């Protein structure tokens, strides 16, 4: 299923006409309440010149420039470190989070990307890109990078270097990264029951409520990745790992949403769960909502630790699709919190787990609380 911009004649929705193909949210203050008037913009009139086009985003975005780690490189990690450096360089170009910026076409646009395709990236996305400079705009998609504690972020990034198998894209998510409540001060025994040797940065970030930290790893070649990882971390796998990487990759690619998880794994004294997904599967779910499994996960707060240009493009399509779907589900006037709750709840619609007593009924509201 591929979501396209919704038409401007949909009932009970308020639109403002402009020349941009983007959705934006305008927040106006009315006494003590903030009302969000969301506008989907699509003009069918032919475009004339670049000078006549309106700016795409006129709202502040949160961006974060990562700094390369100064830890010594492990064996075979040079190529992966170069990929991470390219990712960081792309994020570094973003302005500070409190400064509004206009996302305008870059003056140094590669010759392979025409002026027309820059403004038609939603209708004709180029998923064959390999560099961040090939994205439609200079600061394209930097809104996807959330700010977390710097020391905690570095602790999470260092965990990626404990895997010799190449990880092209990675993010951390869940209540282990974004605490949903204040648990006070955990005693040492409680912390060690989850994280045997947790760094101080992890203990502080989890705010007295030690929990397993969840990751998603995007890889280029599933079987090759599991082959390397089985050699290094056989103890991470269940009995299925004894059948070899071919069996593991077959189960991953042919069944379910295309993600293979290794839970309750301890790396550098930190208990983690990591899911492995092929980049093609990830991009397809983000751009087409094939299963909405990973796309729905990325509707919620995540911390991207290693970025990829193709995934960033696909995720931007995913986020815009989520906003447009939320607009269809909301009344003409709604609060900012209602907008966030609707977006976060899209992936739970029709989920049978939400009807079971084992699932937290306040799951969505807890996610919104951290924002």
C-alpha positions in Angstrom: 0.0 0.0 0.0 1.5 3.3 -1.0 0.0 6.4 0.5 -0.1 9.5 -1.7 -1.2 13.1 -0.8 -4.9 13.3 0.0 -7.1 15.5 -2.2 -8.0 18.9 -1.1 -11.8 18.3 -1.2 -12.0 15.8 1.7 -14.8 16.7 4.1 -14.2 18.1 7.6 -10.5 18.8 6.9 -9.0 22.3 6.7 -6.5 23.0 4.1 -4.4 25.9 2.9 -3.4 26.1 -0.7 0.2 26.6 -1.6 2.8 25.2 -4.1 4.5 22.8 -1.7 3.8 19.0 -1.7 4.5 18.8 2.0 2.3 18.6 5.1 3.0 21.0 7.9 1.4 21.8 11.3 0.7 25.3 12.4 0.2 25.8 16.2 -1.7 28.8 17.4 -2.2 29.7 21.0 -5.8 30.3 22.2 -5.8 31.1 26.0 -4.3 28.1 27.7 -4.9 25.5 24.9 -2.8 25.0 21.8 -4.8 24.1 18.8 -3.1 22.5 15.9 -4.4 23.4 12.5 -2.9 20.9 10.1 -2.6 21.7 6.5 -1.9 19.4 3.6 -0.7 21.3 0.7 -0.9 20.2 -2.9 -1.4 22.5 -5.9 -2.2 20.9 -9.2 -1.2 24.1 -11.1 1.9 23.8 -13.2 5.1 25.0 -11.7 6.7 28.0 -13.3 10.2 29.0 -12.0 12.2 28.1 -8.9 12.0 31.7 -7.7 8.2 31.5 -7.5 8.0 28.4 -5.4 7.2 28.7 -1.8 9.5 27.4 1.0 8.8 23.8 1.9 9.1 23.8 5.7 8.6 27.0 7.7 8.6 25.3 11.1 11.4 24.6 13.6 12.8 21.1 13.4 14.8 19.3 16.0 18.2 18.3 14.7 21.3 16.9 16.3 24.8 16.7 15.0 26.6 13.6 16.2 30.3 13.6 16.8 32.5 10.7 15.7 33.7 8.5 18.5 37.3 8.7 19.5 37.4 5.0 20.5 40.1 3.0 18.7 38.9 1.1 15.6 38.4 -2.6 15.8 39.5 -5.1 13.1 37.5 -4.6 9.9 35.7 -1.6 11.2 37.2 1.1 8.9 34.6 0.9 6.2 31.7 0.9 8.7 33.3 3.9 10.4 33.4 5.8 7.1 29.7 5.1 6.6 29.0 6.5 10.1 31.1 9.5 9.4 29.1 10.2 6.3 25.9 9.9 8.3 27.2 12.3 11.0 28.4 14.8 8.4 24.9 14.9 6.9 23.4 15.6 10.3 26.0 18.2 11.2 24.7 20.4 8.4 21.5 21.0 10.4 21.0 24.2 12.4 20.6 24.2 16.2 17.2 22.8 17.3 15.9 26.1 18.6 16.6 27.9 15.3 13.8 27.9 12.7 15.1 27.1 9.3 13.7 26.9 5.8 14.4 23.7 4.0 15.4 25.0 0.6 17.0 23.3 -2.3 20.8 23.0 -2.0 22.8 25.2 -4.2 25.2 22.3 -4.8 22.6 19.9 -6.1 24.3 17.0 -8.0 23.8 17.1 -11.7 22.0 13.7 -11.6 19.1 15.3 -9.7 17.1 17.7 -11.8 15.4 20.8 -10.5 12.0 19.2 -11.3 12.8 16.0 -9.3 13.7 18.0 -6.2 10.2 19.1 -5.8 8.7 15.8 -7.0 10.6 13.6 -4.6 7.4 12.2 -3.1 5.8 11.3 -6.5 9.1 10.0 -8.0 11.4 9.0 -5.1 14.9 7.9 -6.2 15.7 4.9 -4.0 18.9 4.2 -5.8 20.8 6.9 -3.9 24.0 6.0 -2.1 25.1 9.3 -0.6 23.4 12.0 1.6 24.3 14.6 -1.0 21.9 12.9 -3.4 18.9 13.6 -1.1 16.5 16.3 -2.4 17.6 19.0 0.0 20.7 19.8 2.0 19.0 19.3 5.4 16.5 16.7 4.2 15.1 14.5 7.0 17.2 15.9 9.8 14.0 16.1 11.8 14.3 12.4 12.3 17.3 12.8 14.6 16.1 13.2 18.2 18.2 14.6 21.0 19.2 12.4 23.9 21.9 12.7 26.5 25.3 12.8 24.7 27.0 10.3 27.0 24.1 7.9 26.8 24.1 8.2 23.0 27.9 7.4 22.9 27.3 4.4 25.1 24.7 3.1 22.7 26.8 3.8 19.6 29.8 1.9 21.1 27.7 -1.2 21.3 27.4 -1.2 17.5 31.2 -1.6 17.3 31.0 -4.9 19.2 29.5 -6.5 16.1 31.9 -7.4 13.3 29.1 -7.9 10.8 28.5 -4.6 9.0 25.5 -2.6 10.2 24.4 0.0 7.7 21.5 1.5 9.7 20.7 1.3 13.4 18.3 2.9 15.8 17.5 2.4 19.5 13.9 2.6 20.8 11.5 1.8 23.5 11.3 2.6 27.2 14.9 1.6 27.8 15.9 4.6 25.7 13.0 7.0 26.4 11.9 6.3 30.0 8.1 6.6 30.2 8.0 7.2 34.0 10.2 8.2 36.9 11.2 5.1 38.8 13.1 6.9 41.6 16.5 5.5 42.4 17.0 1.8 41.7 19.1 -0.2 44.1 22.3 -1.8 42.9 20.8 -5.3 42.9 17.9 -4.2 40.7 20.2 -2.6 38.2 22.6 -5.6 38.0 19.6 -7.9 37.5 19.1 -6.2 34.1 22.4 -4.8 33.3 25.3 -6.6 34.9 27.9 -3.9 34.3 25.9 -0.9 33.1 27.9 2.3 32.5 27.0 5.3 34.6 25.5 7.0 31.5 23.0 4.1 31.0 22.0 4.2 34.7 21.3 7.9 34.7 19.4 7.7 31.4 17.1 5.0 32.6 16.1 7.1 35.5 16.0 4.5 38.2 14.0 2.0 36.1 16.5 -0.4 34.5 15.1 -2.0 31.3 16.5 -3.9 28.4 17.5 -1.6 25.5 16.0 -2.4 22.1 17.8 -2.0 18.7 17.0 -2.4 15.0 19.9 -3.2 12.7 19.5 -2.6 9.0 21.9 -4.8 6.9 22.6 -5.2 3.2 22.8 -9.0 2.9 20.8 -11.0 5.5 22.5 -14.4 5.2 26.0 -13.0 5.0 25.3 -10.8 8.1 24.0 -13.8 10.1 27.0 -15.9 9.0 29.4 -13.4 10.4 27.4 -12.8 13.5 27.0 -16.5 14.2 30.7 -16.9 14.1 31.2 -14.1 16.6 28.1 -14.4 18.7 26.7 -17.9 18.5 25.4 -17.5 22.1 23.0 -14.7 20.9 21.0 -17.2 18.9 18.4 -19.8 19.8 18.6 -23.4 18.6 17.8 -22.2 15.1 21.3 -20.8 14.9 22.7 -24.4 14.9 21.1 -24.9 11.5 23.3 -22.1 10.1 22.9 -18.7 8.6 20.8 -20.0 5.7 18.1 -21.2 8.0 18.1 -18.1 10.1 17.9 -15.8 7.0 15.1 -18.0 5.5 13.0 -17.6 8.6 13.7 -13.9 8.7 13.0 -13.1 5.1 10.1 -15.5 4.4 8.0 -15.3 7.6 6.5 -12.4 9.5 7.6 -8.8 9.0 11.2 -9.7 7.9 12.8 -9.0 11.2 14.8 -11.5 13.2 15.2 -10.7 16.9 17.9 -11.9 19.4 16.5 -10.9 22.8 18.1 -10.9 26.3 21.6 -10.5 25.0 24.3 -8.9 27.2 26.9 -6.8 25.4 29.5 -4.8 27.4 27.5 -5.3 30.5 24.3 -4.0 29.0 21.2 -6.2 28.3 19.9 -5.6 24.8 17.5 -7.0 22.2 18.3 -6.4 18.6 16.3 -7.1 15.5 18.0 -7.6 12.1 16.2 -6.4 8.9 17.3 -6.2 5.3 17.5 -2.6 4.1 15.2 -3.4 1.1 12.6 -4.8 3.5 12.9 -1.8 5.7 12.6 0.8 2.9 9.6 -1.0 1.4 7.7 -1.0 4.7 8.5 2.7 5.3 7.5 3.8 1.8 4.6 1.4 1.2 3.4 0.3 4.6 3.9 -3.3 3.6 3.4 -4.6 7.1 3.5 -1.3 9.1 5.7 -3.2 11.6 8.9 -1.1 11.3 7.1 1.9 9.8 4.8 2.1 12.9 7.8 1.8 15.2 9.4 4.8 13.5 6.2 6.8 14.1 7.3 6.9 17.7 10.4 8.3 19.3 13.6 6.5 18.3 17.3 7.5 18.4 19.0 6.9 15.1 22.6 5.8 15.8 23.8 5.1 12.3 22.0 6.6 9.3 21.6 5.7 5.7 20.4 8.0 2.9 18.0 5.6 1.3 16.4 4.8 4.7 16.2 8.5 5.5 14.3 9.2 2.3 11.9 6.3 2.9 11.3 7.3 6.5 10.4 10.9 5.5 7.7 9.4 3.2 6.6 7.3 6.2 6.3 10.2 8.5 4.4 12.3 6.1 2.0 9.4 5.4 1.5 9.1 9.2 0.6 12.7 9.5 -1.9 12.6 6.6 -3.5 9.5 8.0 -3.9 11.2 11.4 -5.5 14.2 9.8 -8.2 11.9 8.3 -8.9 10.3 11.7 -9.1 13.6 13.6 -11.9 16.1 13.8 -11.5 19.6 12.2 -10.2 21.0 15.4 -7.9 19.1 17.8 -5.2 19.6 20.3 -1.5 19.0 19.8 -1.6 16.1 22.2 -4.4 14.5 20.2 -2.4 14.8 17.1 0.6 13.0 18.6 -1.6 10.4 20.2 -3.3 9.6 16.9 0.0 9.3 15.1 1.5 7.1 17.8 -1.6 4.9 17.8 -1.8 4.2 14.1 0.3 1.0 14.3 -1.9 -0.3 17.2 -5.1 0.0 15.3 -6.5 -3.5 14.9 -3.7 -5.0 17.0 -5.2 -7.9 19.0 -2.7 -7.5 21.8 -4.2 -4.2 22.8 -7.4 -6.0 23.8 -5.5 -8.4 26.0 -5.0 -7.7 29.8 -1.3 -8.4 29.4 -0.8 -5.2 27.3 -0.6 -1.8 29.0 -3.8 0.2 28.0 -2.0 3.4 28.6 0.8 2.5 26.1 0.1 5.4 23.7 -0.3 8.0 26.4 3.0 6.9 28.0 4.7 7.4 24.7 3.3 10.9 24.3 4.3 11.7 27.8 8.0 11.7 27.0 7.5 14.3 24.3 
